[in-house]
Amino acid sequence: MKAHVDKEACIGCELCPSICPEVYRMEDDGLAVAIDVDVPSEHEDAAQEAAESCPTDAIEIG
């Protein structure tokens, strides 16, 4: 499972790293980014919850 944040859709609300900081973090530009490796299995549910909670649907899980 991988997570991807569309930086053009991200509004920098910081919701995703507040839900799953193991997968998402804020960058210096104020926008979110996902880790570049497979999401650890123990964090898959939280990563999915963050994606579903994104107000702009900027996160893709695959």
C-alpha positions, -999 to +999 in steps of 0.1 A: +000+000+000+013+034-009+000+069-002+003+099-024-006+136-017-015+158-047+002+190-037-019+210-061-050+199-042-035+201-007-046+232+013-022+226+042-048+220+068-025+196+086-052+170+092-034+140+077-003+143+098-024+148+129-042+115+121-012+095+109+022+112+115+040+080+106+029+084+070+022+121+064+042+152+073+041+189+064+069+203+043+085+237+045+061+250+018+032+243+042+018+214+022+016+177+031+036+149+017+034+111+022+064+088+029+081+075-002+079+039+008+052+014+013+029+023+042+038+000+072+010-025+077+004-013+113-004+022+100-026+013+070-059+019+088-047+054+100-033+063+066-067+053+051-086+073+077-064+104+069-071+100+032-109+098+038-107+128+061-089+150+036-113+180+029-100+183-007-095+146-015-058+153-021-047+119-009-047+087-030-042+053-014-032+024-036 
